Amino acid sequence: MDEIVAADQTFPGIADDTYQRVVLVRERLVVKYGVPAWVSENEGHALLLLAKYPSVPAPRLYAMYREGNRLFLVMEFKQGTQLSTVWDGLSEHNKLNIAGRLRDIFTQVRQIPSPGVFGNVTGGPLRHRFFSSAEPAPELNGPFREERDFSVAMARRSRSNWESNGYKPWTSEFLERHLPTALAGHPSVFTHDDLQRKNVLVSQVVAPPDSGSPDENGEKSRVTAALDWEEAGWYPSYREYAAAFVDFVWNDDWPRRVRELLTPAPLRRGY
């Protein structure tokens, strides 16, 4: 463990180092470690499940253990560059290639046999902030047997958020009345729940002359990894698109590409 804590090659994260670190060890292992609020066994279980499906380029999980109040995930190091950093410079042909590959990956993900519940990877409570609470609350966190209960939980979590900040939950009351009927008839499917370009790694390979239309430098892009499965679980089938929609910035063509690689759910966006 000392080698991990002392590692100085780090990857960017959204949490302060006090709560979470992601480090490179021995040039071949990535270790994510931190407190339970920021590092979850759910991600480890997601990687174990995905290891059964080699066509999904998720990192392999080599170990998961606790030391004190910190959880450690020891994973395969995947080579590549975040898609978010190179997207603007890609040719139309390469963007189509990447979107096509991601479509294949997420089609496979959605075909993983479901346990028939709406919950985390192992069928327990969901981690997403739409279902969080300070203390365990199954009516908010799940798991849920019915899609109706999943929808009601989102409305109740919204109510809790408004009331805790001293506001009347007008919006939440509307959601409680209408979400269960507006969002109905969707099967439980395995879902990444955070499809953003920063969570996709790509690499550039030299393209042979007969391989289509590479970029001007003679290279083609390929997807090498789909990362950050900490919020993954069994969600209604509209959820992957809806979760991606929340993070759209609308300053380039990424929203259109997501519509090409996922089944659009425009009436469910943002839920």
N, C-alpha and C positions, 0 to 999 in steps of 0.2 A: 504493500500500500504506500510505503514511503516514496517509491519511484513514481507512482501516479501523482501524488500530491506535489512532488517536486517538479513535475513536468512543466516546461516553459513554452511548449508549442501548443497554443490554444486556438480554439475555433470560436467565432462570435456567437453570442447568445443574447437572450432578452433579459436575463437576470443578472444581478450583481454576483461577483465571484463568491461572496459570502454564502450564497444560496445554491449556486449551480456553477460547475465548470465542465467544459468539454475539452479534453486534452489528447494530444497524439503521443503515444508511447512506443518506443522502439521502431518508429517509422512504419508500423504495421497494425497497431491497435488504436482504436478510439475509445476513450473511457469518459462516460458522462457520469458525474457524481454530484450529490448535493442532498438537500433536505427534501422530505417527502412532497412538499407543496410544489417543488420544481422538478424533481426526478421521480418517476413512478414505475412501479413494477408492471403497470399496464403496458408500457412500451416494450419491456422485456418479453412479456407474454405475446405481444403482437409479433415481435421478431421470431419467436419460436414457432408461432403458427405459420408465418410467411416462409419459413425455411422449408416447409413442405411443398412450396410452389416456386421452383427455381426460376420460372419465367418472370417473377416479380423481383426486381433488383434491389431488395432491401438488404441492409447489412446483416451478417450472421451475428448472433449473440453467442459469445463464448463463456460468459459468466455473469451472474447477478448475485450480489451479496450485500449485507449491511455491516457497517462498522460504526458503532455508536448510533447517532441520529442521522447518519448519511447512508444513502443507497448508492451502490456502484453498478453500472452497466458496462461490461467490457465487450466491445463490438469490433467487427471487422472494419478496417480502414478502406473506404471506397475512394478510388482516385476520381478526380473530376473537378469541374468548376461550377459554382452555383449558376443555374440558368438565368437568374436575375441579373447577373453581371455581364452577360454576353448577348442577351436577347436582342437588344437594339441593333447589334452589328451582324445578325444572322441574315442570310439570304432567305427569300420566300421559300425556296426549295428546302432549305434546312429547317425552317420553322414547320413546314408541312411534315417533314420526316419526324421531327421531335413530337409534334402533336399526334401523329399516327402511332408512334411507339408508346406514348403515354396512354392513348386510347386502348391499345392492346393490354397494357399493364393493368389499368383500372377495370377493364372488362374482366380480366382474370381475378382481380381482387373481389369484384362483386359476385363472382360465381363460386366463391368459397362457401361450402354448405353452412347454412345458418342454424343456430340452436333454437330459433324461433322467438327470441326475446329481443328487447331493446335495452342494451347495457354495454358494459365495457367488454374487453376481449374475452375474459373468462366468465362473462354473464353477470358481473357485479355492477356496482354503481358507476355511472358515467362521470368522466373527469371534466368535461367541457364547462366553461364558466356559466353557460345557460342553465346548468343543473347543479351548481355548487351551493354549499351552505357551510356555515361555521361549524356546525355539529352534524353528525349523520342524520339524514332525514330521507327515508326511502321514498316518500311521496314526491320529493324534489330530485333526488339523486338517482333513483331507480335501484335495481333494474325494473323494467316495465314489461308486463305480459301483452298489453294491448297498445296499439298506436295512440288510441285516445288518451291513455294515461301519460304517455310520452308528451303529447301536446299540452295536456292540462298542466303538467309539471313545468313546462316553459312559461306558461302564463302565471303560475303560482310563484315561480322564481322572480319574474318581473314584478309581481305585486310586492314580494318581500323586499326587493331592491328599492322600489319607490317609497314604501312605508318606513324603511330603516333610515331614509334620508329626509323624512318629515313631509312627504308629499302624498296627496291623494292619488291612488292608483287607477286613474281613469282609463288609461291605455290597457292596463292589465285586466280590468273588468271586461273590456271589449274582447280581449284575446280569450279570456275564459269562456265567454259565450260562443265565440265563433271558430276558434282554432280546431276543436275536436271534429267539427263537421267539414271545415275547409281543408284540413289535412287528414285525409282518410284513404284507406285502401292501398297503402304502401307496404310492401314486404320488408322484413328485416334483412339488410345486406351488410357485408363487411365494408367499412368505410374508413378511409385515412383521416378525414375531417379537417385537414389543414393543407389542401393542395394550393401551394404558392410556389412561385419560381425559385424562391430561396431554398426550398426543400427538395429540389431536383438538381442532381449533378449531371453534367454532360462533359464529354471530351471531344476533341477535334482529332480526326484521323485523316490521313492522306487518302484522297479519293482516286481510285483507278480511273483511267480515261473513259471507260464505258459505264460509269456508275451513276449517270444522271447529271444533275446541275449542281456541282459543289460551289462553295463560296469562291470569291475571286482569288483567294490564296490557294485554291486547289484542295481545300479541306471539306470534310463533311462532319456533321455533329451526330453524336449518338448518346443516348441516355445511359448513364452508368449507375445511377442510384436514385431511389426515392427514400428520403430521410424523414426523421422526426415523426414517429408513429405514436407519440405519447397520448394523443387524444383519440386514437383509433378505437373502434368498437362496432357494435351492431346497431345500426341506425335505420330509420325509414329510407327507402330507396332514393328519395329526392334530396337527401341531406348533403351528399358530396358536392353537388352543384350549389346548393344554398349556402353552404359554409364557404366555398370558394368565392361566391358572389359578394359576401360581406367584406372581403379584402381587396376587391377590385379598386384600382385607383382611377381608371378611365382616362389615362393619358397616353395609351398606346393600344395595340391590337390584341393584347392578352385576353380580355374578356371574350372576344370573338373566337380565339383559339380554344378556350375552355369550352365554349359551346360546341366546338367540333369534336372534342375528345371526351366529353361527358354528355349524358342525356340531359338536355336542358330542362329546368323546372322553373320557368320564369314566374309562375304564380306562387311559388314557394320560396322565392329568394329571400334571404335575410332571416329565415326561421331556423 
